[in-house]
Amino acid sequence: MLQKMNINLKYGKSQISFDFDENQFEILGNANQKSVLSDSELGARFDNPIDSKPLEELINAGETVLIVVPDATRQTACASIVNLLVRRLIANGTQPFEINIIFATGIHRQVTTAEKSEILSPFIVQRIKMLDHKAKDLMQIAGLESKQFINFGEENGIPIELNRVLHEFDHTIIVGGISFHYFAGFTGGRKLICPGLASERTISATHKLAFDCETKSRREGASTGILKGNVVHEAFMNVAKHAKPTFSFNTIVNENGEATEMFCGDWISAHETACAVYAAENTIEITEKRDLVIVSCGFPFDVNLIQAHKAVETASHACTDGGTIIFLAECAGGVGRKDFLNWFDTENSFGLAENLCRNYQVNGQTAWSLLQKAERFQIKIITSLSEFETSKMRLEKINSLDEMKSIINESEKGYIIPFGAKNLIKVQ
């Protein structure tokens, strides 16, 4: 007898209701059910930082402070943290005009005015000066000395260039959220500096380390949930140390973007502690791969295809080769970059890899990763992207929930991964 169950799968800022047979599908990963940290609980963590003195003992009245925050592609509970942080700085003698906030966009697009209020709250946006980062410097392109970046030279073949604003303030405080990253191991921490506030040249050189041009595949160790021995993470750390962050905040959030955990203090130790806790809570072990996997992630993880691809990465670890991945990703922001689709003007992923090694670009590696999966699995996508865009990426567009149901073989065992961007799947 069929045992019908229902699950609401996130799709952009909305949801798609899906009825399924619990004997056919197993759900991998649950919503973070921990209670949201109150202001007093956050304050207690401020007072007991990891491997660091409290903020009030590190920053003196009259000293300037730069706060580095993520862009709109991340959930970090940033508004709660920054509101408390700014109030404590002011109570400690720092004047509002001595505080600036910069968005660590890396090579992402600029943060809009509306997004700034969503990330930080209107209260903060109205009172604290906001700064934007641009990874591309026209002076560098023209072969002239950069006015935007400080050049710290080259180490291990990587040019170390960081936004000059990092050295115009007495203190830098980084605020980030922890999640898995498919080749840097984890988000947060050092990523606020590199790639967040690095030049395009530095970002490209560090990201390139994730790809092995001899094997035409991902470099060993550059993988989800790995920091030790991960060359990309180590390169990020090597660049970020030049910014000398005074303090850091690292949050773990629920599906509404509210903080359920917060680790603050030393920019290295607090991040490593947060990553260990996140991995322990979000790594899922399975005994077998299955022929059918349904995966969703929701906003902001599916704001564009480049971001949403991370959910497919998760699903790929639970699906048998040749199996079907049904992928829900609204992608209201399109594919993510105008030139992203150009990478798919090649016969296969090997050809794309050769093009990538000849002319490396960060998003080319994402394109290779996606195309490789499209060759291994049948990927069907429910999305707002056009059929032209999806077919070019070798994805089959599904136009409705009914169409999705019609392609599900009731005899196939499957998995449903409702929070695809937040989990790591391991086969025992």
Secondary structure, DSSP 4 states (H G I P E B T S, - for coil): ---EEEEEEEETTEEEEEEEETTTEEE------SPPPPHHHHHHHHHS-BSS--HHHH--TT--EEEEEE-TT----HHHHHHHHHHHHHHTT--GGGEEEEEE-TTSPPPPHHHHHHHH-HHHHHHSEEE---S--HHHHTTS--SSEEEEEEETTEEEEEEGGGGSSSEEEEEEE--EETTTEE-SGGGGTTTTTB-HHHHHHHHHTTEETTTTEEPTT-STT--TT-HHHHHHHHHHGGG--SEEEEEEE-TTS-EEEEEEESTTHHHHHHHHHHHHHHEEEES--EEEEEEE--TTTTSSHHHHHHHHHHHHTTEEEEEEEEEE---TTTTSSTTGGGGG-SSSHHHHHHHHHHS--HHHHHHHHHHHHHHHSEEEEE-SS-HHHHHHTT-EEE-SHHHHHHT--TTS-EEEETTTTT-EEEE-
